[in-house]
């Protein structure tokens, strides 16, 4: 397995696989309700230096706050 790093460090167009979600129970429950679970494949649509990240998760697009994005560990998809 490759090294995992925070979702917020990924650049537009990069793809990855969710490996870990840190944070509280409520945050993890909310992410799970949105379909973000370990093993899910995501793609970065937008990651500016400010504001939320826009990601693609399957056919859905989600906005993830910058603070939360640093608690989601991603392995880059090769």
Secondary structure as GFF3:
##gff-version 3
##sequence-region A 1 78
A	DSSP	beta_strand	4	6	.	.	.	ID=ss1
A	DSSP	three_ten_helix	7	9	.	.	.	ID=ss2
A	DSSP	beta_strand	15	21	.	.	.	ID=ss3
A	DSSP	alpha_helix	25	33	.	.	.	ID=ss4
A	DSSP	beta_strand	41	46	.	.	.	ID=ss5
A	DSSP	beta_strand	53	57	.	.	.	ID=ss6
A	DSSP	beta_strand	60	64	.	.	.	ID=ss7
A	DSSP	alpha_helix	66	69	.	.	.	ID=ss8
A	DSSP	beta_strand	72	76	.	.	.	ID=ss9
###
